Amino acid sequence: MKHYAKFSGEWLGQRIVADSLDAIIFADLEGVIRLWNAGAAKMFGYTPAEALGQPLDLIIPENLRARHNQGYRRVITTGASQYRQELLAVPGLTKDGRRISLEFTITLVRDEAGQILGIAAIIRNVTARWQRDQELKKRLAALEAQAGSLEQTPPAKAHPG
């Protein structure tokens, strides 16, 4: 453990954020992206130069932007969100226009005086799992429909012999 003692907590934190395969994003009070790690670049397809300074709308499907912005403002204003502890599952948008399934939690980032500076999110792409779940639901529905039709079929009458 002595080997790790020479690294500062700040340096370790920076390395963890920079090198995480999960997307780690920070947006300021107005929802402008101020931190975009390598995981975010890989997940969404935007380089840091393309994402930094842009609104979060960059990665939010158009039909969900108004709802997201309303929720974002509420969290900034109240300082409260259930998604500090619970996973939020939502679709996201990549640079090439693909929709992906995401799960994430948020962290309110505050200054020394306790004032909210913005929101950080740790985001995981769960598209493959979501697609598997959807396929299983379809298969289950088909099996249930098949079983239901078997139950409704009257029994065959025996032919006199």
C-alpha positions as CSV (number, residue, x, y, z in Angstrom):
1,M,0.0,0.0,0.0
2,K,2.9,2.4,0.5
3,H,3.3,2.6,-3.3
4,Y,-0.1,4.3,-3.5
5,A,0.6,6.8,-0.7
6,K,2.6,9.0,-3.1
7,F,-0.4,9.7,-5.2
8,S,-2.7,12.5,-4.1
9,G,-6.5,12.0,-3.9
10,E,-6.9,14.8,-6.5
11,W,-4.5,13.0,-9.0
12,L,-6.3,9.7,-8.4
13,G,-9.7,11.3,-8.9
14,Q,-8.5,12.8,-12.2
15,R,-7.1,9.5,-13.5
16,I,-10.3,7.6,-12.5
17,V,-12.5,10.2,-14.3
18,A,-10.3,10.5,-17.4
19,D,-9.8,6.7,-17.9
20,S,-13.3,5.4,-17.0
21,L,-15.1,3.4,-19.7
22,D,-18.3,4.8,-18.3
23,A,-19.2,8.3,-19.5
24,I,-18.6,10.9,-16.9
25,I,-20.1,14.3,-17.8
26,F,-20.4,17.5,-15.9
27,A,-22.8,20.3,-16.9
28,D,-23.1,23.7,-15.4
29,L,-26.2,25.5,-14.1
30,E,-27.3,26.2,-17.6
31,G,-26.9,22.6,-18.7
32,V,-23.7,23.4,-20.7
33,I,-21.2,20.5,-20.9
34,R,-18.0,21.4,-19.0
35,L,-16.4,17.9,-18.5
36,W,-16.5,15.1,-21.1
37,N,-14.3,12.1,-20.4
38,A,-12.9,9.5,-22.8
39,G,-15.8,7.2,-21.9
40,A,-18.3,9.8,-23.0
41,A,-16.4,10.3,-26.2
42,K,-16.5,6.6,-27.0
43,M,-20.1,6.2,-26.0
44,F,-21.6,9.2,-27.8
45,G,-19.0,9.7,-30.6
46,Y,-18.2,13.3,-29.9
47,T,-14.6,14.3,-29.1
48,P,-14.1,16.6,-26.1
49,A,-13.5,19.5,-28.4
50,E,-16.9,18.9,-30.1
51,A,-18.9,18.4,-26.8
52,L,-17.4,20.9,-24.4
53,G,-19.4,24.2,-24.4
54,Q,-22.4,22.5,-26.0
55,P,-25.8,22.0,-24.2
56,L,-26.7,18.6,-23.0
57,D,-29.3,18.5,-25.8
58,L,-26.4,17.2,-27.9
59,I,-27.0,13.7,-26.5
60,I,-30.8,13.9,-25.7
61,P,-33.3,12.8,-28.3
62,E,-35.3,15.8,-29.5
63,N,-38.7,14.4,-28.2
64,L,-37.3,14.3,-24.7
65,R,-35.4,17.6,-24.5
66,A,-38.2,19.7,-23.0
67,R,-38.9,17.1,-20.3
68,H,-35.1,16.7,-19.5
69,N,-34.6,20.5,-19.3
70,Q,-37.6,20.9,-17.0
71,G,-36.2,18.2,-14.7
72,Y,-32.7,19.6,-14.9
73,R,-33.9,23.1,-13.8
74,R,-35.9,21.5,-11.0
75,V,-32.9,19.6,-9.6
76,I,-30.7,22.7,-9.9
77,T,-33.3,24.8,-8.1
78,T,-34.3,22.3,-5.3
79,G,-31.0,20.5,-4.9
80,A,-33.0,17.2,-4.7
81,S,-33.2,14.3,-7.0
82,Q,-34.1,10.6,-6.5
83,Y,-31.4,9.8,-9.2
84,R,-28.6,10.5,-6.8
85,Q,-29.3,7.0,-5.5
86,E,-31.5,5.3,-8.0
87,L,-30.6,4.5,-11.6
88,L,-32.3,6.6,-14.3
89,A,-32.9,4.7,-17.5
90,V,-33.3,6.8,-20.6
91,P,-32.5,6.8,-24.3
92,G,-29.6,8.8,-25.5
93,L,-28.4,10.1,-28.9
94,T,-25.0,9.5,-30.5
95,K,-23.2,11.7,-33.0
96,D,-24.3,9.5,-35.9
97,G,-28.0,9.8,-34.8
98,R,-28.4,6.3,-33.2
99,R,-30.5,6.0,-30.1
100,I,-28.9,4.1,-27.3
101,S,-30.2,2.9,-23.9
102,L,-28.5,4.5,-20.9
103,E,-28.5,4.1,-17.2
104,F,-27.0,6.7,-14.9
105,T,-26.9,8.4,-11.5
106,I,-26.2,12.0,-10.9
107,T,-24.2,14.0,-8.4
108,L,-24.8,17.6,-7.4
109,V,-21.5,19.4,-7.5
110,R,-21.2,22.2,-4.9
111,D,-18.6,24.8,-4.1
112,E,-17.1,25.3,-0.7
113,A,-20.0,27.5,0.4
114,G,-22.5,24.8,-0.6
115,Q,-23.8,26.5,-3.7
116,I,-24.7,24.2,-6.6
117,L,-22.3,24.5,-9.5
118,G,-23.9,21.9,-11.8
119,I,-24.6,18.2,-12.1
120,A,-22.3,15.4,-12.9
121,A,-23.6,12.1,-14.3
122,I,-22.0,8.7,-14.5
123,I,-23.5,7.0,-17.5
124,R,-23.4,3.4,-18.7
125,N,-24.6,2.2,-22.2
126,V,-27.0,-0.7,-21.6
127,T,-28.3,-1.0,-25.2
128,A,-27.3,-4.6,-25.6
129,R,-29.1,-5.6,-22.4
130,W,-32.2,-3.6,-23.3
131,Q,-32.3,-5.2,-26.7
132,R,-32.1,-8.7,-25.1
133,D,-34.8,-7.8,-22.6
134,Q,-37.1,-6.6,-25.5
135,E,-36.5,-9.8,-27.4
136,L,-37.3,-11.9,-24.3
137,K,-40.5,-9.9,-23.8
138,K,-41.6,-10.5,-27.4
139,R,-40.9,-14.2,-27.1
140,L,-42.8,-14.4,-23.9
141,A,-45.8,-12.6,-25.4
142,A,-45.7,-14.9,-28.4
143,L,-45.6,-18.0,-26.1
144,E,-48.5,-16.6,-23.9
145,A,-50.6,-15.9,-27.0
146,Q,-49.9,-19.4,-28.3
147,A,-50.8,-20.9,-24.9
148,G,-54.0,-18.8,-24.8
149,S,-55.1,-20.0,-28.2
150,L,-54.5,-23.6,-27.2
151,E,-56.7,-23.1,-24.1
152,Q,-59.5,-21.7,-26.3
153,T,-59.5,-24.5,-28.8
154,P,-62.3,-26.9,-28.1
155,P,-61.3,-30.4,-27.6
156,A,-61.6,-32.6,-30.7
157,K,-64.6,-34.9,-30.8
158,A,-64.0,-38.5,-31.0
159,H,-65.1,-40.1,-34.3
160,P,-67.4,-43.0,-34.0
161,G,-65.5,-45.9,-35.0
